[in-house]
Amino acid sequence: ARVIFISPDGDKTEIEAECGSVMELAVEHDIEGIDGSCGGVCSCATCHVKVGREWLARTGPATDTEKDILSFEDNVDERSRLCCQIELTDELDGLVVETIAR
Ligand code: FES
């Protein structure tokens, strides 16, 4: 699936991968603003992104565990997700996520 990362400045980076999480993909390709410090176990919030509005129905909302972690972050809204919790699937081909300025 292709994922399009949009930086706070509006720069777009498109990356394609077969599987894994959006966080893994971002870290592998040095996407700024996504550190994945906890390795994807939903405990650090360094993978906070905002899902493109048109994709929300397909990614679904943040889980309760994500919400707990996100409650310590600034700039959180209904599009906020921890992207280590978004697994790539064919259904998400073309997914747009916005990274957060740090
Ligand atoms: Fe730590 Fe996602 S990588 S919460």
Backbone and ligand atoms as CSV (ligand in chain L), in Angstrom:
chain,resi,resn,atom,element,x,y,z
A,1,ALA,N,N,0.847,-1.200,0.000
A,1,ALA,CA,C,0.000,0.000,0.000
A,1,ALA,C,C,0.879,1.246,0.000
A,2,ARG,N,N,0.421,2.261,-0.670
A,2,ARG,CA,C,1.142,3.542,-0.649
A,2,ARG,C,C,0.661,4.365,0.529
A,3,VAL,N,N,1.602,5.043,1.160
A,3,VAL,CA,C,1.231,5.985,2.216
A,3,VAL,C,C,1.824,7.335,1.840
A,4,ILE,N,N,1.024,8.371,1.969
A,4,ILE,CA,C,1.502,9.720,1.674
A,4,ILE,C,C,1.620,10.485,2.987
A,5,PHE,N,N,2.858,10.853,3.312
A,5,PHE,CA,C,3.118,11.616,4.529
A,5,PHE,C,C,3.148,13.094,4.157
A,6,ILE,N,N,2.435,13.906,4.909
A,6,ILE,CA,C,2.444,15.351,4.668
A,6,ILE,C,C,3.056,16.037,5.886
A,7,SER,N,N,4.123,16.786,5.648
A,7,SER,CA,C,4.810,17.459,6.748
A,7,SER,C,C,4.031,18.703,7.157
A,8,PRO,N,N,4.360,19.271,8.329
A,8,PRO,CA,C,3.677,20.503,8.752
A,8,PRO,C,C,3.830,21.626,7.719
A,9,ASP,N,N,4.897,21.576,6.914
A,9,ASP,CA,C,5.093,22.592,5.868
A,9,ASP,C,C,4.344,22.277,4.583
A,10,GLY,N,N,3.742,21.110,4.541
A,10,GLY,CA,C,2.982,20.742,3.354
A,10,GLY,C,C,3.761,19.911,2.344
A,11,ASP,N,N,4.988,19.514,2.708
A,11,ASP,CA,C,5.761,18.650,1.808
A,11,ASP,C,C,5.183,17.240,1.819
A,12,LYS,N,N,5.083,16.654,0.626
A,12,LYS,CA,C,4.530,15.306,0.536
A,12,LYS,C,C,5.614,14.285,0.247
A,13,THR,N,N,5.571,13.164,0.954
A,13,THR,CA,C,6.475,12.055,0.668
A,13,THR,C,C,5.629,10.812,0.513
A,14,GLU,N,N,5.761,10.168,-0.651
A,14,GLU,CA,C,4.955,8.978,-0.888
A,14,GLU,C,C,5.841,7.745,-0.793
A,15,ILE,N,N,5.423,6.777,0.001
A,15,ILE,CA,C,6.220,5.567,0.196
A,15,ILE,C,C,5.314,4.352,0.025
A,16,GLU,N,N,5.873,3.328,-0.570
A,16,GLU,CA,C,5.095,2.109,-0.806
A,16,GLU,C,C,5.666,0.964,0.028
A,17,ALA,N,N,4.810,0.171,0.602
A,17,ALA,CA,C,5.280,-0.994,1.353
A,17,ALA,C,C,4.219,-2.087,1.312
A,18,GLU,N,N,4.678,-3.324,1.502
A,18,GLU,CA,C,3.762,-4.473,1.469
A,18,GLU,C,C,3.042,-4.628,2.794
A,19,CYS,N,N,3.793,-4.489,3.883
A,19,CYS,CA,C,3.186,-4.758,5.179
A,19,CYS,C,C,3.922,-3.969,6.252
A,20,GLY,N,N,3.498,-4.150,7.481
A,20,GLY,CA,C,4.090,-3.410,8.589
A,20,GLY,C,C,3.158,-2.304,9.007
A,21,SER,N,N,3.620,-1.510,9.972
A,21,SER,CA,C,2.783,-0.404,10.431
A,21,SER,C,C,3.235,0.885,9.755
A,22,VAL,N,N,2.373,1.880,9.813
A,22,VAL,CA,C,2.722,3.184,9.233
A,22,VAL,C,C,3.958,3.747,9.937
A,23,MET,N,N,4.062,3.503,11.254
A,23,MET,CA,C,5.237,3.985,11.997
A,23,MET,C,C,6.512,3.339,11.460
A,24,GLU,N,N,6.499,2.017,11.279
A,24,GLU,CA,C,7.695,1.318,10.791
A,24,GLU,C,C,8.130,1.872,9.442
A,25,LEU,N,N,7.166,2.095,8.601
A,25,LEU,CA,C,7.444,2.646,7.276
A,25,LEU,C,C,8.105,4.025,7.394
A,26,ALA,N,N,7.548,4.852,8.273
A,26,ALA,CA,C,8.063,6.213,8.460
A,26,ALA,C,C,9.490,6.197,9.001
A,27,VAL,N,N,9.729,5.348,9.994
A,27,VAL,CA,C,11.053,5.296,10.614
A,27,VAL,C,C,12.086,4.783,9.599
A,28,GLU,N,N,11.707,3.764,8.864
A,28,GLU,CA,C,12.584,3.203,7.833
A,28,GLU,C,C,13.002,4.255,6.807
A,29,HIS,N,N,12.118,5.194,6.543
A,29,HIS,CA,C,12.397,6.206,5.515
A,29,HIS,C,C,12.679,7.585,6.104
A,30,ASP,N,N,13.008,7.619,7.394
A,30,ASP,CA,C,13.398,8.879,8.033
A,30,ASP,C,C,12.389,9.998,7.858
A,31,ILE,N,N,11.137,9.688,8.011
A,31,ILE,CA,C,10.117,10.733,7.946
A,31,ILE,C,C,10.219,11.577,9.214
A,32,GLU,N,N,10.380,12.882,9.014
A,32,GLU,CA,C,10.556,13.765,10.154
A,32,GLU,C,C,9.272,13.837,10.987
A,33,GLY,N,N,9.441,13.832,12.310
A,33,GLY,CA,C,8.283,13.968,13.182
A,33,GLY,C,C,7.719,12.641,13.642
A,34,ILE,N,N,8.261,11.527,13.117
A,34,ILE,CA,C,7.825,10.209,13.581
A,34,ILE,C,C,9.062,9.439,14.045
A,35,ASP,N,N,9.184,9.297,15.364
A,35,ASP,CA,C,10.385,8.655,15.906
A,35,ASP,C,C,10.170,7.190,16.262
A,36,GLY,N,N,8.973,6.853,16.679
A,36,GLY,CA,C,8.705,5.454,17.041
A,36,GLY,C,C,9.567,4.972,18.190
A,37,SER,N,N,9.795,5.825,19.179
A,37,SER,CA,C,10.726,5.504,20.265
A,37,SER,C,C,10.416,4.207,21.013
A,38,CYS,N,N,9.152,3.883,21.174
A,38,CYS,CA,C,8.838,2.686,21.975
A,38,CYS,C,C,8.823,1.430,21.123
A,39,GLY,N,N,9.106,1.567,19.855
A,39,GLY,CA,C,9.171,0.395,18.989
A,39,GLY,C,C,7.805,-0.123,18.564
A,40,GLY,N,N,6.784,0.660,18.825
A,40,GLY,CA,C,5.469,0.292,18.308
A,40,GLY,C,C,4.556,-0.375,19.316
A,41,VAL,N,N,4.848,-0.225,20.608
A,41,VAL,CA,C,3.991,-0.869,21.605
A,41,VAL,C,C,3.004,0.107,22.245
A,42,CYS,N,N,2.793,1.224,21.586
A,42,CYS,CA,C,1.736,2.131,22.006
A,42,CYS,C,C,2.011,2.747,23.370
A,43,SER,N,N,3.248,3.169,23.616
A,43,SER,CA,C,3.511,3.780,24.917
A,43,SER,C,C,4.361,5.042,24.856
A,44,CYS,N,N,4.551,5.641,23.648
A,44,CYS,CA,C,5.450,6.796,23.638
A,44,CYS,C,C,4.874,8.057,22.981
A,45,ALA,N,N,3.943,7.899,22.066
A,45,ALA,CA,C,3.340,9.029,21.343
A,45,ALA,C,C,4.284,9.745,20.384
A,46,THR,N,N,5.490,9.212,20.163
A,46,THR,CA,C,6.360,9.857,19.168
A,46,THR,C,C,5.966,9.449,17.742
A,47,CYS,N,N,4.894,8.720,17.628
A,47,CYS,CA,C,4.395,8.376,16.283
A,47,CYS,C,C,3.029,9.012,16.041
A,48,HIS,N,N,2.720,10.047,16.820
A,48,HIS,CA,C,1.441,10.760,16.663
A,48,HIS,C,C,1.331,11.377,15.262
A,49,VAL,N,N,0.250,11.070,14.584
A,49,VAL,CA,C,-0.036,11.691,13.279
A,49,VAL,C,C,-1.513,12.046,13.239
A,50,LYS,N,N,-1.857,12.835,12.236
A,50,LYS,CA,C,-3.280,13.072,11.980
A,50,LYS,C,C,-3.636,12.432,10.650
A,51,VAL,N,N,-4.657,11.615,10.699
A,51,VAL,CA,C,-5.088,10.888,9.507
A,51,VAL,C,C,-5.891,11.836,8.625
A,52,GLY,N,N,-5.622,11.780,7.327
A,52,GLY,CA,C,-6.389,12.589,6.374
A,52,GLY,C,C,-7.882,12.337,6.565
A,53,ARG,N,N,-8.658,13.407,6.578
A,53,ARG,CA,C,-10.076,13.315,6.913
A,53,ARG,C,C,-10.797,12.229,6.101
A,54,GLU,N,N,-10.471,12.156,4.824
A,54,GLU,CA,C,-11.167,11.208,3.953
A,54,GLU,C,C,-10.800,9.753,4.245
A,55,TRP,N,N,-9.792,9.550,5.099
A,55,TRP,CA,C,-9.357,8.191,5.423
A,55,TRP,C,C,-9.833,7.719,6.782
A,56,LEU,N,N,-10.428,8.609,7.528
A,56,LEU,CA,C,-10.816,8.279,8.902
A,56,LEU,C,C,-11.728,7.064,8.989
A,57,ALA,N,N,-12.639,6.947,8.048
A,57,ALA,CA,C,-13.575,5.833,8.101
A,57,ALA,C,C,-12.845,4.515,7.932
A,58,ARG,N,N,-11.770,4.532,7.154
A,58,ARG,CA,C,-11.067,3.277,6.898
A,58,ARG,C,C,-10.036,2.934,7.981
A,59,THR,N,N,-9.387,3.953,8.543
A,59,THR,CA,C,-8.413,3.636,9.604
A,59,THR,C,C,-9.128,3.397,10.925
A,60,GLY,N,N,-10.288,3.998,11.073
A,60,GLY,CA,C,-10.997,3.900,12.345
A,60,GLY,C,C,-10.412,4.902,13.333
A,61,PRO,N,N,-11.099,5.074,14.455
A,61,PRO,CA,C,-10.638,6.036,15.459
A,61,PRO,C,C,-9.531,5.435,16.324
A,62,ALA,N,N,-8.912,6.270,17.122
A,62,ALA,CA,C,-7.892,5.807,18.064
A,62,ALA,C,C,-8.516,4.845,19.065
A,63,THR,N,N,-7.750,3.843,19.462
A,63,THR,CA,C,-8.227,2.908,20.491
A,63,THR,C,C,-8.137,3.602,21.855
A,64,ASP,N,N,-8.709,2.988,22.875
A,64,ASP,CA,C,-8.651,3.585,24.210
A,64,ASP,C,C,-7.210,3.723,24.690
A,65,THR,N,N,-6.382,2.731,24.399
A,65,THR,CA,C,-4.978,2.803,24.812
A,65,THR,C,C,-4.289,3.976,24.118
A,66,GLU,N,N,-4.551,4.146,22.836
A,66,GLU,CA,C,-3.975,5.291,22.122
A,66,GLU,C,C,-4.453,6.598,22.748
A,67,LYS,N,N,-5.733,6.650,23.038
A,67,LYS,CA,C,-6.290,7.892,23.622
A,67,LYS,C,C,-5.622,8.231,24.942
A,68,ASP,N,N,-5.357,7.189,25.753
A,68,ASP,CA,C,-4.682,7.420,27.038
A,68,ASP,C,C,-3.330,8.081,26.810
A,69,ILE,N,N,-2.571,7.536,25.868
A,69,ILE,CA,C,-1.230,8.073,25.597
A,69,ILE,C,C,-1.346,9.472,24.998
A,70,LEU,N,N,-2.290,9.636,24.082
A,70,LEU,CA,C,-2.441,10.926,23.404
A,70,LEU,C,C,-2.899,12.017,24.360
A,71,SER,N,N,-3.484,11.630,25.484
A,71,SER,CA,C,-3.978,12.650,26.410
A,71,SER,C,C,-2.831,13.470,27.004
A,72,PHE,N,N,-1.596,12.963,26.878
A,72,PHE,CA,C,-0.433,13.727,27.368
A,72,PHE,C,C,0.166,14.621,26.292
A,73,GLU,N,N,-0.366,14.522,25.063
A,73,GLU,CA,C,0.184,15.271,23.930
A,73,GLU,C,C,-0.592,16.570,23.701
A,74,ASP,N,N,0.106,17.517,23.034
A,74,ASP,CA,C,-0.594,18.727,22.589
A,74,ASP,C,C,-1.169,18.452,21.206
A,75,ASN,N,N,-2.008,19.368,20.753
A,75,ASN,CA,C,-2.429,19.332,19.365
A,75,ASN,C,C,-3.100,18.012,18.976
A,76,VAL,N,N,-3.973,17.550,19.846
A,76,VAL,CA,C,-4.668,16.287,19.582
A,76,VAL,C,C,-6.111,16.594,19.166
A,77,ASP,N,N,-6.589,15.914,18.150
A,77,ASP,CA,C,-8.003,16.052,17.798
A,77,ASP,C,C,-8.542,14.702,17.335
A,78,GLU,N,N,-9.735,14.713,16.739
A,78,GLU,CA,C,-10.385,13.437,16.394
A,78,GLU,C,C,-9.652,12.691,15.278
A,79,ARG,N,N,-8.695,13.376,14.620
A,79,ARG,CA,C,-7.934,12.698,13.555
A,79,ARG,C,C,-6.620,12.116,14.082
A,80,SER,N,N,-6.340,12.347,15.360
A,80,SER,CA,C,-5.065,11.900,15.921
A,80,SER,C,C,-5.014,10.382,16.086
A,81,ARG,N,N,-3.916,9.795,15.659
A,81,ARG,CA,C,-3.660,8.366,15.886
A,81,ARG,C,C,-2.185,8.182,16.203
A,82,LEU,N,N,-1.904,7.084,16.897
A,82,LEU,CA,C,-0.513,6.657,17.032
A,82,LEU,C,C,-0.295,5.710,15.861
A,83,CYS,N,N,0.579,6.110,14.944
A,83,CYS,CA,C,0.578,5.389,13.662
A,83,CYS,C,C,1.264,4.033,13.731
A,84,CYS,N,N,1.864,3.675,14.907
A,84,CYS,CA,C,2.330,2.287,15.045
A,84,CYS,C,C,1.141,1.351,15.145
A,85,GLN,N,N,-0.029,1.911,15.404
A,85,GLN,CA,C,-1.231,1.089,15.547
A,85,GLN,C,C,-2.024,1.022,14.248
A,86,ILE,N,N,-1.482,1.597,13.182
A,86,ILE,CA,C,-2.157,1.497,11.879
A,86,ILE,C,C,-1.361,0.528,11.007
A,87,GLU,N,N,-1.908,-0.646,10.794
A,87,GLU,CA,C,-1.248,-1.642,9.952
A,87,GLU,C,C,-1.611,-1.391,8.493
A,88,LEU,N,N,-0.604,-1.517,7.643
A,88,LEU,CA,C,-0.860,-1.324,6.222
A,88,LEU,C,C,-1.665,-2.490,5.663
A,89,THR,N,N,-2.668,-2.157,4.904
A,89,THR,CA,C,-3.451,-3.181,4.193
A,89,THR,C,C,-3.739,-2.636,2.808
A,90,ASP,N,N,-4.175,-3.504,1.908
A,90,ASP,CA,C,-4.516,-3.042,0.556
A,90,ASP,C,C,-5.597,-1.973,0.603
A,91,GLU,N,N,-6.484,-2.131,1.566
A,91,GLU,CA,C,-7.577,-1.172,1.736
A,91,GLU,C,C,-7.083,0.245,2.000
A,92,LEU,N,N,-5.892,0.349,2.572
A,92,LEU,CA,C,-5.369,1.671,2.939
A,92,LEU,C,C,-4.431,2.225,1.864
A,93,ASP,N,N,-4.472,1.644,0.662
A,93,ASP,CA,C,-3.609,2.136,-0.405
A,93,ASP,C,C,-3.926,3.597,-0.719
A,94,GLY,N,N,-2.919,4.455,-0.574
A,94,GLY,CA,C,-3.122,5.878,-0.824
A,94,GLY,C,C,-3.370,6.677,0.446
A,95,LEU,N,N,-3.253,6.003,1.596
A,95,LEU,CA,C,-3.503,6.640,2.900
A,95,LEU,C,C,-2.694,7.942,3.053
A,96,VAL,N,N,-3.367,8.952,3.542
A,96,VAL,CA,C,-2.714,10.234,3.787
A,96,VAL,C,C,-2.613,10.447,5.294
A,97,VAL,N,N,-1.391,10.696,5.790
A,97,VAL,CA,C,-1.233,11.072,7.192
A,97,VAL,C,C,-0.397,12.337,7.295
A,98,GLU,N,N,-0.796,13.191,8.206
A,98,GLU,CA,C,-0.049,14.432,8.436
A,98,GLU,C,C,0.828,14.252,9.658
A,99,THR,N,N,2.095,14.621,9.525
A,99,THR,CA,C,2.980,14.528,10.673
A,99,THR,C,C,2.851,15.797,11.508
A,100,ILE,N,N,3.306,15.711,12.757
A,100,ILE,CA,C,3.134,16.802,13.712
A,100,ILE,C,C,4.492,17.466,13.936
A,101,ALA,N,N,4.516,18.775,13.979
A,101,ALA,CA,C,5.770,19.488,14.256
A,101,ALA,C,C,6.213,19.190,15.679
A,102,ARG,N,N,7.507,18.974,15.883
A,102,ARG,CA,C,8.026,18.704,17.232
A,102,ARG,C,C,9.006,19.789,17.628
L,1,FES,FE1,FE,5.474,4.478,20.448
L,1,FES,FE2,FE,3.729,4.373,18.465
L,1,FES,S1,S,5.818,4.079,18.372
L,1,FES,S2,S,3.353,4.789,20.537
